[in-house]
Amino acid sequence: VLPIITSGIGVWQSFLSNVVGQRVMDDLRLALYRHLQWMPLRFFTETRTGEIQSRISNDVGGVQSVVTDTASSLLANFATVATTVIAMWILDWRLTLLSLGLLPLFAYITFRVGKVRREVSTMTQRSLAEVSAITEESLSVSGILLSKTFGQQEASIERFRAESRRLGDLQIRGQMIGRWFFALIGTFFSIMPAFVYLLAGSLIIGGDTNVSIGTIVAFTTLQARLFFPLGQLLSVQVEIQGALALFDRIFEYLEMEHEITDAPDAVTLSPSTMRGQVRFNDVTFRYPVAQAQLAVASEAAEAEAEGRAVATTVRPFALTDMSFDAEPGQLVALVGPSGGGKTTSTYLIPRLYDVDEGSVTIDGVDVRGIGLESLGRVIGFVTQETYLFHDTVLANLRYAKPDATMFEIEEASRAAAIHDRIMELPDAYDTVVGERGYKLSGGEKQRVAIARVLLKDPRILILDEATSALDTVSERLIQSALQRLMEGRTTIAIAHRLSTILRADLILVVARGRIVERGTHAELIRREGLYAKLSAEQFGIAPGR
């Protein structure tokens, strides 16, 4: 009966340790994911997706194995060592000191080995993150298309092979760290009884009545019981050091501050009562240095192509003294050269970035005083790069409104001129669109994205060249639908194709972070400035016509 009870207790202990370890890691993984959800856009533009994925999966998973494997054994081994040492001390303190004499040295060496293990674990996780990043970049649909169309399959394989080999070498090094030391400890433990016999025998020969043959037998029995858990404790210390390297990487993210947060007295916007007026008041915005350098590189390439002087210094401002009003129901268009600040200015409205000077207001309320979730619910965003989940058309549309009825979904799809095409798909709205929507054409993806925003029914629409991927017929249908749907809403549209914004209530020409011209299409044509030049290039007419 006793063996059965003992086995049952062991199984129960293993179950509890695994449950506790799993729950702790689930909480840690969720805390990390939640923290990342509220990180600013800048973090994601500067951090590789594979690196983030590795922190959430590989690093947390590595910590989980250590927690699960050591939590149950650590206390038991410590209790065994403590009780055994006490019993040995009661039998004979001199033999106990002999047995434990080198323990401080072993503890010190274990500490040093643990530090090396921590350093190697850090390098290993970095290499693992690099492998994850290479895999994510090169085996995504976009990555594999790039590889195949440039004939770079072998180069991609070689890049992966080199990093994979480095990872393997680091993992071998990590596994072998301290093996010689623990082998030495094992050897010491195996010959330690001989030293006990030698000292005990000397004491007996010397006439010490406190030591007997029975004492020696009992002591060596306890000694044998001591060495295994003691070795386990020393080994666990090294494993914990390796786990600390993973904790360092996890908490490196957790300790990053959320630059954009809700104000303590943040207000909530009501979509049913808000007007949707957007106002920029003397807005100045600076990108962080790394992104400013990218902006300069983009501008330099454009300048070189146009034969202008190339800037060699980092431009400190992305936007300078930008002011304009967008009233409810108005269409405000942003046009101008690439890299001029059009997209950046729209990012300030939903607080993807915060202004450095001035303010952006909605219905007179500074967006920094509006709750982020509330802000996200009243703003619809359609970008040039359409993102669809690897899911059904229906699931992608319901992302905007989970409780949307099929009638609402079909109405939004018709308004975006995509309903008929969806019905032609193999499973209609239940068709899986593939990774990033690659089973659909570019124009179809864009129209699904527009339908998703229309289903959301926001008070403010931001269209970043939203009709760029549409054919002429679809573009005309979308423009007609948007004219109806913009009633009572503010729409801010970024456009390179000027034909899409000819009827805009206000056109802002943005160049080098400033509004250099403003007015309607007719007014700007008469001024014969930058807008007139852009119009002439696209429509093939003289600026003054």
PyMOL commands that set and color helices and strands:
alter all, ss='L'
color gray80, all
select helices_A, chain A and resi 2-37+41-46+49-91+93-100+103-138+141-149+153-176+179-205+213-254+289-306+342-347+367-369+372-378+393-398+406-415+419-424+428-430+435-437+442-456+472-485+498-500+521-527+530-539
alter helices_A, ss='H'
color red, helices_A
select strands_A, chain A and resi 278-285+319-326+331-335+357-362+365-366+379-382+460-464+490-494+506-511+514-519
alter strands_A, ss='S'
color yellow, strands_A
deselect
rebuild
show_as cartoon
